[in-house]
Amino acid sequence: MNPQARNVVGGTAGGAALGGILGSFSGNAGFGALLGAGAGAGAGYLYDQSQRNSYGGYGPEPRGRGGRGGGYGRY
């Protein structure tokens, strides 16, 4: 699973759980879980986009000379 999918799925699960708990207080846990899942998926996506913008992508830059070429130089 790639990092973006992991963030969105995690947000969806967390939102559904929190929405179900909050919805149970009003007597409609299923509807609360549905709304929470939607909000959580959106929040997970926004979190993923903020991480990409902050760090320029996932993981460290490759080692070597001059960017992403693998360090072989120009021919």
N, CA, C and O atoms as a Maestro MAE file, in Angstrom:
{
 s_m_m2io_version
 :::
 2.0.0
}

f_m_ct {
 s_m_title
 :::
 protein
 m_atom[300] {
  # First column is atom index #
  i_m_mmod_type
  r_m_x_coord
  r_m_y_coord
  r_m_z_coord
  i_m_residue_number
  s_m_chain_name
  s_m_pdb_residue_name
  s_m_pdb_atom_name
  i_m_atomic_number
  :::
  1 25 0.860 -1.168 0.000 1 A "MET " " N  " 7
  2 3 0.000 0.000 0.000 1 A "MET " " CA " 6
  3 2 0.907 1.232 0.000 1 A "MET " " C  " 6
  4 15 1.834 1.326 0.805 1 A "MET " " O  " 8
  5 25 0.637 2.170 -0.902 2 A "ASN " " N  " 7
  6 3 1.461 3.369 -0.956 2 A "ASN " " CA " 6
  7 2 1.103 4.334 0.170 2 A "ASN " " C  " 6
  8 15 0.052 4.181 0.792 2 A "ASN " " O  " 8
  9 25 1.948 5.321 0.448 3 A "PRO " " N  " 7
  10 3 1.690 6.233 1.572 3 A "PRO " " CA " 6
  11 2 0.385 7.017 1.445 3 A "PRO " " C  " 6
  12 15 -0.286 7.256 2.449 3 A "PRO " " O  " 8
  13 25 0.016 7.419 0.234 4 A "GLN " " N  " 7
  14 3 -1.225 8.173 0.075 4 A "GLN " " CA " 6
  15 2 -2.426 7.317 0.452 4 A "GLN " " C  " 6
  16 15 -3.304 7.777 1.182 4 A "GLN " " O  " 8
  17 25 -2.478 6.098 -0.026 5 A "ALA " " N  " 7
  18 3 -3.590 5.207 0.304 5 A "ALA " " CA " 6
  19 2 -3.626 4.924 1.797 5 A "ALA " " C  " 6
  20 15 -4.700 4.863 2.395 5 A "ALA " " O  " 8
  21 25 -2.456 4.751 2.399 6 A "ARG " " N  " 7
  22 3 -2.392 4.492 3.837 6 A "ARG " " CA " 6
  23 2 -2.959 5.669 4.626 6 A "ARG " " C  " 6
  24 15 -3.679 5.458 5.602 6 A "ARG " " O  " 8
  25 25 -2.651 6.899 4.229 7 A "ASN " " N  " 7
  26 3 -3.168 8.074 4.926 7 A "ASN " " CA " 6
  27 2 -4.670 8.209 4.771 7 A "ASN " " C  " 6
  28 15 -5.366 8.530 5.735 7 A "ASN " " O  " 8
  29 25 -5.182 7.968 3.568 8 A "VAL " " N  " 7
  30 3 -6.622 8.092 3.341 8 A "VAL " " CA " 6
  31 2 -7.383 6.988 4.077 8 A "VAL " " C  " 6
  32 15 -8.415 7.256 4.692 8 A "VAL " " O  " 8
  33 25 -6.886 5.754 4.019 9 A "VAL " " N  " 7
  34 3 -7.558 4.649 4.709 9 A "VAL " " CA " 6
  35 2 -7.529 4.862 6.226 9 A "VAL " " C  " 6
  36 15 -8.513 4.603 6.918 9 A "VAL " " O  " 8
  37 25 -6.392 5.334 6.726 10 A "GLY " " N  " 7
  38 3 -6.300 5.614 8.165 10 A "GLY " " CA " 6
  39 2 -7.262 6.703 8.590 10 A "GLY " " C  " 6
  40 15 -7.894 6.596 9.641 10 A "GLY " " O  " 8
  41 25 -7.383 7.746 7.791 11 A "GLY " " N  " 7
  42 3 -8.339 8.811 8.090 11 A "GLY " " CA " 6
  43 2 -9.772 8.332 8.034 11 A "GLY " " C  " 6
  44 15 -10.600 8.727 8.855 11 A "GLY " " O  " 8
  45 25 -10.065 7.474 7.058 12 A "THR " " N  " 7
  46 3 -11.414 6.929 6.927 12 A "THR " " CA " 6
  47 2 -11.776 6.076 8.138 12 A "THR " " C  " 6
  48 15 -12.870 6.204 8.687 12 A "THR " " O  " 8
  49 25 -10.868 5.217 8.547 13 A "ALA " " N  " 7
  50 3 -11.137 4.346 9.700 13 A "ALA " " CA " 6
  51 2 -11.291 5.149 10.978 13 A "ALA " " C  " 6
  52 15 -12.205 4.912 11.768 13 A "ALA " " O  " 8
  53 25 -10.392 6.097 11.174 14 A "GLY " " N  " 7
  54 3 -10.482 6.932 12.378 14 A "GLY " " CA " 6
  55 2 -11.744 7.772 12.401 14 A "GLY " " C  " 6
  56 15 -12.391 7.906 13.439 14 A "GLY " " O  " 8
  57 25 -12.095 8.339 11.247 15 A "GLY " " N  " 7
  58 3 -13.321 9.137 11.173 15 A "GLY " " CA " 6
  59 2 -14.567 8.308 11.397 15 A "GLY " " C  " 6
  60 15 -15.497 8.755 12.068 15 A "GLY " " O  " 8
  61 25 -14.599 7.108 10.844 16 A "ALA " " N  " 7
  62 3 -15.756 6.232 11.034 16 A "ALA " " CA " 6
  63 2 -15.913 5.845 12.504 16 A "ALA " " C  " 6
  64 15 -17.025 5.823 13.031 16 A "ALA " " O  " 8
  65 25 -14.802 5.542 13.154 17 A "ALA " " N  " 7
  66 3 -14.870 5.172 14.574 17 A "ALA " " CA " 6
  67 2 -15.360 6.344 15.416 17 A "ALA " " C  " 6
  68 15 -16.250 6.188 16.252 17 A "ALA " " O  " 8
  69 25 -14.776 7.515 15.192 18 A "LEU " " N  " 7
  70 3 -15.191 8.687 15.966 18 A "LEU " " CA " 6
  71 2 -16.630 9.079 15.644 18 A "LEU " " C  " 6
  72 15 -17.391 9.435 16.543 18 A "LEU " " O  " 8
  73 25 -17.008 9.014 14.362 19 A "GLY " " N  " 7
  74 3 -18.381 9.328 13.983 19 A "GLY " " CA " 6
  75 2 -19.382 8.359 14.573 19 A "GLY " " C  " 6
  76 15 -20.475 8.759 14.974 19 A "GLY " " O  " 8
  77 25 -19.016 7.078 14.630 20 A "GLY " " N  " 7
  78 3 -19.902 6.083 15.241 20 A "GLY " " CA " 6
  79 2 -20.102 6.323 16.722 20 A "GLY " " C  " 6
  80 15 -21.206 6.169 17.244 20 A "GLY " " O  " 8
  81 25 -19.032 6.699 17.396 21 A "ILE " " N  " 7
  82 3 -19.138 6.990 18.831 21 A "ILE " " CA " 6
  83 2 -20.008 8.220 19.065 21 A "ILE " " C  " 6
  84 15 -20.910 8.209 19.902 21 A "ILE " " O  " 8
  85 25 -19.720 9.286 18.307 22 A "LEU " " N  " 7
  86 3 -20.513 10.506 18.490 22 A "LEU " " CA " 6
  87 2 -21.966 10.303 18.052 22 A "LEU " " C  " 6
  88 15 -22.884 10.841 18.672 22 A "LEU " " O  " 8
  89 25 -22.174 9.521 16.975 23 A "GLY " " N  " 7
  90 3 -23.528 9.252 16.516 23 A "GLY " " CA " 6
  91 2 -24.327 8.407 17.491 23 A "GLY " " C  " 6
  92 15 -25.553 8.506 17.529 23 A "GLY " " O  " 8
  93 25 -23.659 7.578 18.280 24 A "SER " " N  " 7
  94 3 -24.379 6.744 19.243 24 A "SER " " CA " 6
  95 2 -25.018 7.576 20.352 24 A "SER " " C  " 6
  96 15 -26.002 7.154 20.959 24 A "SER " " O  " 8
  97 25 -24.463 8.748 20.615 25 A "PHE " " N  " 7
  98 3 -25.063 9.626 21.629 25 A "PHE " " CA " 6
  99 2 -26.393 10.195 21.164 25 A "PHE " " C  " 6
  100 15 -27.274 10.477 21.976 25 A "PHE " " O  " 8
  101 25 -26.538 10.362 19.851 26 A "SER " " N  " 7
  102 3 -27.795 10.882 19.321 26 A "SER " " CA " 6
  103 2 -28.729 9.758 18.881 26 A "SER " " C  " 6
  104 15 -29.844 10.024 18.433 26 A "SER " " O  " 8
  105 25 -28.291 8.510 19.003 27 A "GLY " " N  " 7
  106 3 -29.140 7.376 18.680 27 A "GLY " " CA " 6
  107 2 -28.998 6.880 17.252 27 A "GLY " " C  " 6
  108 15 -29.775 6.022 16.833 27 A "GLY " " O  " 8
  109 25 -28.038 7.385 16.489 28 A "ASN " " N  " 7
  110 3 -27.877 6.938 15.110 28 A "ASN " " CA " 6
  111 2 -26.397 6.749 14.809 28 A "ASN " " C  " 6
  112 15 -25.775 7.575 14.141 28 A "ASN " " O  " 8
  113 25 -25.847 5.660 15.307 29 A "ALA " " N  " 7
  114 3 -24.416 5.396 15.170 29 A "ALA " " CA " 6
  115 2 -24.025 5.136 13.723 29 A "ALA " " C  " 6
  116 15 -22.935 5.531 13.311 29 A "ALA " " O  " 8
  117 25 -24.874 4.488 12.944 30 A "GLY " " N  " 7
  118 3 -24.553 4.180 11.549 30 A "GLY " " CA " 6
  119 2 -24.400 5.439 10.707 30 A "GLY " " C  " 6
  120 15 -23.460 5.556 9.920 30 A "GLY " " O  " 8
  121 25 -25.321 6.375 10.872 31 A "PHE " " N  " 7
  122 3 -25.234 7.624 10.118 31 A "PHE " " CA " 6
  123 2 -24.024 8.436 10.567 31 A "PHE " " C  " 6
  124 15 -23.359 9.063 9.743 31 A "PHE " " O  " 8
  125 25 -23.735 8.431 11.854 32 A "GLY " " N  " 7
  126 3 -22.546 9.130 12.353 32 A "GLY " " CA " 6
  127 2 -21.270 8.520 11.808 32 A "GLY " " C  " 6
  128 15 -20.332 9.241 11.465 32 A "GLY " " O  " 8
  129 25 -21.224 7.185 11.724 33 A "ALA " " N  " 7
  130 3 -20.045 6.520 11.176 33 A "ALA " " CA " 6
  131 2 -19.875 6.841 9.695 33 A "ALA " " C  " 6
  132 15 -18.753 7.025 9.222 33 A "ALA " " O  " 8
  133 25 -20.984 6.908 8.962 34 A "LEU " " N  " 7
  134 3 -20.919 7.244 7.542 34 A "LEU " " CA " 6
  135 2 -20.393 8.658 7.335 34 A "LEU " " C  " 6
  136 15 -19.511 8.879 6.505 34 A "LEU " " O  " 8
  137 25 -20.924 9.607 8.080 35 A "LEU " " N  " 7
  138 3 -20.440 10.987 7.976 35 A "LEU " " CA " 6
  139 2 -18.989 11.096 8.430 35 A "LEU " " C  " 6
  140 15 -18.195 11.808 7.815 35 A "LEU " " O  " 8
  141 25 -18.646 10.398 9.494 36 A "GLY " " N  " 7
  142 3 -17.267 10.417 9.995 36 A "GLY " " CA " 6
  143 2 -16.289 9.809 9.010 36 A "GLY " " C  " 6
  144 15 -15.166 10.294 8.874 36 A "GLY " " O  " 8
  145 25 -16.698 8.751 8.320 37 A "ALA " " N  " 7
  146 3 -15.825 8.121 7.322 37 A "ALA " " CA " 6
  147 2 -15.542 9.082 6.177 37 A "ALA " " C  " 6
  148 15 -14.411 9.166 5.700 37 A "ALA " " O  " 8
  149 25 -16.559 9.803 5.736 38 A "GLY " " N  " 7
  150 3 -16.361 10.786 4.672 38 A "GLY " " CA " 6
  151 2 -15.444 11.913 5.104 38 A "GLY " " C  " 6
  152 15 -14.542 12.306 4.365 38 A "GLY " " O  " 8
  153 25 -15.673 12.428 6.293 39 A "ALA " " N  " 7
  154 3 -14.822 13.502 6.809 39 A "ALA " " CA " 6
  155 2 -13.402 13.007 7.047 39 A "ALA " " C  " 6
  156 15 -12.440 13.725 6.773 39 A "ALA " " O  " 8
  157 25 -13.266 11.791 7.552 40 A "GLY " " N  " 7
  158 3 -11.936 11.225 7.800 40 A "GLY " " CA " 6
  159 2 -11.163 10.977 6.525 40 A "GLY " " C  " 6
  160 15 -9.952 11.192 6.482 40 A "GLY " " O  " 8
  161 25 -11.847 10.526 5.481 41 A "ALA " " N  " 7
  162 3 -11.179 10.312 4.192 41 A "ALA " " CA " 6
  163 2 -10.676 11.636 3.640 41 A "ALA " " C  " 6
  164 15 -9.559 11.722 3.129 41 A "ALA " " O  " 8
  165 25 -11.509 12.667 3.747 42 A "GLY " " N  " 7
  166 3 -11.077 13.989 3.301 42 A "GLY " " CA " 6
  167 2 -9.907 14.507 4.114 42 A "GLY " " C  " 6
  168 15 -8.967 15.080 3.564 42 A "GLY " " O  " 8
  169 25 -9.963 14.309 5.408 43 A "ALA " " N  " 7
  170 3 -8.864 14.758 6.269 43 A "ALA " " CA " 6
  171 2 -7.580 13.980 5.976 43 A "ALA " " C  " 6
  172 15 -6.496 14.563 5.964 43 A "ALA " " O  " 8
  173 25 -7.692 12.678 5.741 44 A "GLY " " N  " 7
  174 3 -6.514 11.879 5.400 44 A "GLY " " CA " 6
  175 2 -5.891 12.316 4.088 44 A "GLY " " C  " 6
  176 15 -4.668 12.349 3.956 44 A "GLY " " O  " 8
  177 25 -6.735 12.655 3.113 45 A "TYR " " N  " 7
  178 3 -6.222 13.131 1.834 45 A "TYR " " CA " 6
  179 2 -5.522 14.478 1.998 45 A "TYR " " C  " 6
  180 15 -4.440 14.688 1.449 45 A "TYR " " O  " 8
  181 25 -6.131 15.383 2.745 46 A "LEU " " N  " 7
  182 3 -5.514 16.693 2.963 46 A "LEU " " CA " 6
  183 2 -4.200 16.566 3.731 46 A "LEU " " C  " 6
  184 15 -3.242 17.284 3.443 46 A "LEU " " O  " 8
  185 25 -4.151 15.666 4.700 47 A "TYR " " N  " 7
  186 3 -2.907 15.428 5.432 47 A "TYR " " CA " 6
  187 2 -1.826 14.917 4.488 47 A "TYR " " C  " 6
  188 15 -0.677 15.355 4.554 47 A "TYR " " O  " 8
  189 25 -2.195 13.992 3.613 48 A "ASP " " N  " 7
  190 3 -1.236 13.451 2.662 48 A "ASP " " CA " 6
  191 2 -0.700 14.552 1.748 48 A "ASP " " C  " 6
  192 15 0.501 14.608 1.485 48 A "ASP " " O  " 8
  193 25 -1.574 15.419 1.269 49 A "GLN " " N  " 7
  194 3 -1.134 16.497 0.388 49 A "GLN " " CA " 6
  195 2 -0.224 17.476 1.115 49 A "GLN " " C  " 6
  196 15 0.728 17.989 0.527 49 A "GLN " " O  " 8
  197 25 -0.503 17.740 2.388 50 A "SER " " N  " 7
  198 3 0.359 18.656 3.138 50 A "SER " " CA " 6
  199 2 1.735 18.048 3.372 50 A "SER " " C  " 6
  200 15 2.733 18.769 3.387 50 A "SER " " O  " 8
  201 25 1.801 16.730 3.555 51 A "GLN " " N  " 7
  202 3 3.089 16.081 3.731 51 A "GLN " " CA " 6
  203 2 3.886 16.102 2.432 51 A "GLN " " C  " 6
  204 15 5.103 16.292 2.454 51 A "GLN " " O  " 8
  205 25 3.223 15.913 1.326 52 A "ARG " " N  " 7
  206 3 3.916 15.958 0.038 52 A "ARG " " CA " 6
  207 2 4.460 17.354 -0.243 52 A "ARG " " C  " 6
  208 15 5.571 17.503 -0.752 52 A "ARG " " O  " 8
  209 25 3.678 18.368 0.088 53 A "ASN " " N  " 7
  210 3 4.120 19.734 -0.157 53 A "ASN " " CA " 6
  211 2 5.220 20.153 0.799 53 A "ASN " " C  " 6
  212 15 6.093 20.938 0.428 53 A "ASN " " O  " 8
  213 25 5.195 19.648 2.014 54 A "SER " " N  " 7
  214 3 6.200 20.021 3.011 54 A "SER " " CA " 6
  215 2 7.565 19.450 2.679 54 A "SER " " C  " 6
  216 15 8.581 20.134 2.803 54 A "SER " " O  " 8
  217 25 7.585 18.208 2.260 55 A "TYR " " N  " 7
  218 3 8.847 17.511 2.083 55 A "TYR " " CA " 6
  219 2 9.173 17.210 0.628 55 A "TYR " " C  " 6
  220 15 10.189 16.572 0.354 55 A "TYR " " O  " 8
  221 25 8.349 17.647 -0.306 56 A "GLY " " N  " 7
  222 3 8.621 17.408 -1.708 56 A "GLY " " CA " 6
  223 2 8.449 15.958 -2.112 56 A "GLY " " C  " 6
  224 15 9.095 15.518 -3.064 56 A "GLY " " O  " 8
  225 25 7.622 15.212 -1.444 57 A "GLY " " N  " 7
  226 3 7.415 13.803 -1.775 57 A "GLY " " CA " 6
  227 2 7.715 12.930 -0.576 57 A "GLY " " C  " 6
  228 15 7.919 13.430 0.531 57 A "GLY " " O  " 8
  229 25 7.742 11.650 -0.790 58 A "TYR " " N  " 7
  230 3 7.988 10.707 0.293 58 A "TYR " " CA " 6
  231 2 9.421 10.207 0.250 58 A "TYR " " C  " 6
  232 15 9.966 9.939 -0.821 58 A "TYR " " O  " 8
  233 25 10.005 10.089 1.384 59 A "GLY " " N  " 7
  234 3 11.332 9.504 1.493 59 A "GLY " " CA " 6
  235 2 12.444 10.466 1.139 59 A "GLY " " C  " 6
  236 15 12.200 11.538 0.586 59 A "GLY " " O  " 8
  237 25 13.653 10.084 1.457 60 A "PRO " " N  " 7
  238 3 14.797 10.949 1.174 60 A "PRO " " CA " 6
  239 2 15.152 10.939 -0.310 60 A "PRO " " C  " 6
  240 15 14.769 10.033 -1.050 60 A "PRO " " O  " 8
  241 25 15.876 11.947 -0.719 61 A "GLU " " N  " 7
  242 3 16.363 12.010 -2.089 61 A "GLU " " CA " 6
  243 2 17.391 10.907 -2.311 61 A "GLU " " C  " 6
  244 15 18.111 10.539 -1.383 61 A "GLU " " O  " 8
  245 25 17.468 10.377 -3.527 62 A "PRO " " N  " 7
  246 3 18.480 9.363 -3.803 62 A "PRO " " CA " 6
  247 2 19.891 9.939 -3.664 62 A "PRO " " C  " 6
  248 15 20.115 11.126 -3.903 62 A "PRO " " O  " 8
  249 25 20.815 9.099 -3.282 63 A "ARG " " N  " 7
  250 3 22.195 9.536 -3.131 63 A "ARG " " CA " 6
  251 2 22.899 9.527 -4.482 63 A "ARG " " C  " 6
  252 15 22.484 8.829 -5.407 63 A "ARG " " O  " 8
  253 25 23.942 10.292 -4.580 64 A "GLY " " N  " 7
  254 3 24.696 10.340 -5.822 64 A "GLY " " CA " 6
  255 2 24.804 11.768 -6.319 64 A "GLY " " C  " 6
  256 15 24.339 12.702 -5.665 64 A "GLY " " O  " 8
  257 25 25.401 11.926 -7.444 65 A "ARG " " N  " 7
  258 3 25.603 13.262 -7.996 65 A "ARG " " CA " 6
  259 2 24.409 13.704 -8.822 65 A "ARG " " C  " 6
  260 15 23.860 12.945 -9.620 65 A "ARG " " O  " 8
  261 25 24.028 14.938 -8.609 66 A "GLY " " N  " 7
  262 3 23.099 15.589 -9.510 66 A "GLY " " CA " 6
  263 2 21.710 15.006 -9.629 66 A "GLY " " C  " 6
  264 15 21.359 14.479 -10.685 66 A "GLY " " O  " 8
  265 25 20.918 15.081 -8.596 67 A "GLY " " N  " 7
  266 3 19.504 14.766 -8.709 67 A "GLY " " CA " 6
  267 2 19.181 13.295 -8.753 67 A "GLY " " C  " 6
  268 15 19.759 12.500 -8.011 67 A "GLY " " O  " 8
  269 25 18.262 12.929 -9.620 68 A "ARG " " N  " 7
  270 3 17.700 11.583 -9.638 68 A "ARG " " CA " 6
  271 2 18.369 10.672 -10.651 68 A "ARG " " C  " 6
  272 15 17.822 9.614 -10.958 68 A "ARG " " O  " 8
  273 25 19.507 11.028 -11.174 69 A "GLY " " N  " 7
  274 3 20.140 10.233 -12.213 69 A "GLY " " CA " 6
  275 2 20.875 9.010 -11.706 69 A "GLY " " C  " 6
  276 15 21.334 8.199 -12.510 69 A "GLY " " O  " 8
  277 25 21.001 8.854 -10.408 70 A "GLY " " N  " 7
  278 3 21.658 7.679 -9.863 70 A "GLY " " CA " 6
  279 2 23.169 7.865 -9.700 70 A "GLY " " C  " 6
  280 15 23.866 6.917 -9.341 70 A "GLY " " O  " 8
  281 25 23.680 9.060 -9.954 71 A "GLY " " N  " 7
  282 3 25.083 9.327 -9.706 71 A "GLY " " CA " 6
  283 2 26.022 8.955 -10.833 71 A "GLY " " C  " 6
  284 15 27.228 8.866 -10.602 71 A "GLY " " O  " 8
  285 25 25.531 8.732 -12.037 72 A "TYR " " N  " 7
  286 3 26.397 8.329 -13.139 72 A "TYR " " CA " 6
  287 2 26.947 9.513 -13.917 72 A "TYR " " C  " 6
  288 15 27.841 9.346 -14.747 72 A "TYR " " O  " 8
  289 25 26.431 10.696 -13.663 73 A "GLY " " N  " 7
  290 3 26.932 11.874 -14.387 73 A "GLY " " CA " 6
  291 2 26.344 11.957 -15.788 73 A "GLY " " C  " 6
  292 15 25.514 11.138 -16.184 73 A "GLY " " O  " 8
  293 25 26.784 12.943 -16.510 74 A "ARG " " N  " 7
  294 3 26.273 13.127 -17.883 74 A "ARG " " CA " 6
  295 2 27.248 12.566 -18.878 74 A "ARG " " C  " 6
  296 15 28.461 12.615 -18.673 74 A "ARG " " O  " 8
  297 25 26.724 12.037 -19.951 75 A "TYR " " N  " 7
  298 3 27.565 11.482 -21.010 75 A "TYR " " CA " 6
  299 2 27.444 12.318 -22.249 75 A "TYR " " C  " 6
  300 15 28.077 12.017 -23.261 75 A "TYR " " O  " 8
  :::
 }
 m_bond[299] {
  # First column is bond index #
  i_m_from
  i_m_to
  i_m_order
  :::
  1 1 2 1
  2 2 3 1
  3 3 4 2
  4 3 5 1
  5 5 6 1
  6 6 7 1
  7 7 8 2
  8 7 9 1
  9 9 10 1
  10 10 11 1
  11 11 12 2
  12 11 13 1
  13 13 14 1
  14 14 15 1
  15 15 16 2
  16 15 17 1
  17 17 18 1
  18 18 19 1
  19 19 20 2
  20 19 21 1
  21 21 22 1
  22 22 23 1
  23 23 24 2
  24 23 25 1
  25 25 26 1
  26 26 27 1
  27 27 28 2
  28 27 29 1
  29 29 30 1
  30 30 31 1
  31 31 32 2
  32 31 33 1
  33 33 34 1
  34 34 35 1
  35 35 36 2
  36 35 37 1
  37 37 38 1
  38 38 39 1
  39 39 40 2
  40 39 41 1
  41 41 42 1
  42 42 43 1
  43 43 44 2
  44 43 45 1
  45 45 46 1
  46 46 47 1
  47 47 48 2
  48 47 49 1
  49 49 50 1
  50 50 51 1
  51 51 52 2
  52 51 53 1
  53 53 54 1
  54 54 55 1
  55 55 56 2
  56 55 57 1
  57 57 58 1
  58 58 59 1
  59 59 60 2
  60 59 61 1
  61 61 62 1
  62 62 63 1
  63 63 64 2
  64 63 65 1
  65 65 66 1
  66 66 67 1
  67 67 68 2
  68 67 69 1
  69 69 70 1
  70 70 71 1
  71 71 72 2
  72 71 73 1
  73 73 74 1
  74 74 75 1
  75 75 76 2
  76 75 77 1
  77 77 78 1
  78 78 79 1
  79 79 80 2
  80 79 81 1
  81 81 82 1
  82 82 83 1
  83 83 84 2
  84 83 85 1
  85 85 86 1
  86 86 87 1
  87 87 88 2
  88 87 89 1
  89 89 90 1
  90 90 91 1
  91 91 92 2
  92 91 93 1
  93 93 94 1
  94 94 95 1
  95 95 96 2
  96 95 97 1
  97 97 98 1
  98 98 99 1
  99 99 100 2
  100 99 101 1
  101 101 102 1
  102 102 103 1
  103 103 104 2
  104 103 105 1
  105 105 106 1
  106 106 107 1
  107 107 108 2
  108 107 109 1
  109 109 110 1
  110 110 111 1
  111 111 112 2
  112 111 113 1
  113 113 114 1
  114 114 115 1
  115 115 116 2
  116 115 117 1
  117 117 118 1
  118 118 119 1
  119 119 120 2
  120 119 121 1
  121 121 122 1
  122 122 123 1
  123 123 124 2
  124 123 125 1
  125 125 126 1
  126 126 127 1
  127 127 128 2
  128 127 129 1
  129 129 130 1
  130 130 131 1
  131 131 132 2
  132 131 133 1
  133 133 134 1
  134 134 135 1
  135 135 136 2
  136 135 137 1
  137 137 138 1
  138 138 139 1
  139 139 140 2
  140 139 141 1
  141 141 142 1
  142 142 143 1
  143 143 144 2
  144 143 145 1
  145 145 146 1
  146 146 147 1
  147 147 148 2
  148 147 149 1
  149 149 150 1
  150 150 151 1
  151 151 152 2
  152 151 153 1
  153 153 154 1
  154 154 155 1
  155 155 156 2
  156 155 157 1
  157 157 158 1
  158 158 159 1
  159 159 160 2
  160 159 161 1
  161 161 162 1
  162 162 163 1
  163 163 164 2
  164 163 165 1
  165 165 166 1
  166 166 167 1
  167 167 168 2
  168 167 169 1
  169 169 170 1
  170 170 171 1
  171 171 172 2
  172 171 173 1
  173 173 174 1
  174 174 175 1
  175 175 176 2
  176 175 177 1
  177 177 178 1
  178 178 179 1
  179 179 180 2
  180 179 181 1
  181 181 182 1
  182 182 183 1
  183 183 184 2
  184 183 185 1
  185 185 186 1
  186 186 187 1
  187 187 188 2
  188 187 189 1
  189 189 190 1
  190 190 191 1
  191 191 192 2
  192 191 193 1
  193 193 194 1
  194 194 195 1
  195 195 196 2
  196 195 197 1
  197 197 198 1
  198 198 199 1
  199 199 200 2
  200 199 201 1
  201 201 202 1
  202 202 203 1
  203 203 204 2
  204 203 205 1
  205 205 206 1
  206 206 207 1
  207 207 208 2
  208 207 209 1
  209 209 210 1
  210 210 211 1
  211 211 212 2
  212 211 213 1
  213 213 214 1
  214 214 215 1
  215 215 216 2
  216 215 217 1
  217 217 218 1
  218 218 219 1
  219 219 220 2
  220 219 221 1
  221 221 222 1
  222 222 223 1
  223 223 224 2
  224 223 225 1
  225 225 226 1
  226 226 227 1
  227 227 228 2
  228 227 229 1
  229 229 230 1
  230 230 231 1
  231 231 232 2
  232 231 233 1
  233 233 234 1
  234 234 235 1
  235 235 236 2
  236 235 237 1
  237 237 238 1
  238 238 239 1
  239 239 240 2
  240 239 241 1
  241 241 242 1
  242 242 243 1
  243 243 244 2
  244 243 245 1
  245 245 246 1
  246 246 247 1
  247 247 248 2
  248 247 249 1
  249 249 250 1
  250 250 251 1
  251 251 252 2
  252 251 253 1
  253 253 254 1
  254 254 255 1
  255 255 256 2
  256 255 257 1
  257 257 258 1
  258 258 259 1
  259 259 260 2
  260 259 261 1
  261 261 262 1
  262 262 263 1
  263 263 264 2
  264 263 265 1
  265 265 266 1
  266 266 267 1
  267 267 268 2
  268 267 269 1
  269 269 270 1
  270 270 271 1
  271 271 272 2
  272 271 273 1
  273 273 274 1
  274 274 275 1
  275 275 276 2
  276 275 277 1
  277 277 278 1
  278 278 279 1
  279 279 280 2
  280 279 281 1
  281 281 282 1
  282 282 283 1
  283 283 284 2
  284 283 285 1
  285 285 286 1
  286 286 287 1
  287 287 288 2
  288 287 289 1
  289 289 290 1
  290 290 291 1
  291 291 292 2
  292 291 293 1
  293 293 294 1
  294 294 295 1
  295 295 296 2
  296 295 297 1
  297 297 298 1
  298 298 299 1
  299 299 300 2
  :::
 }
}
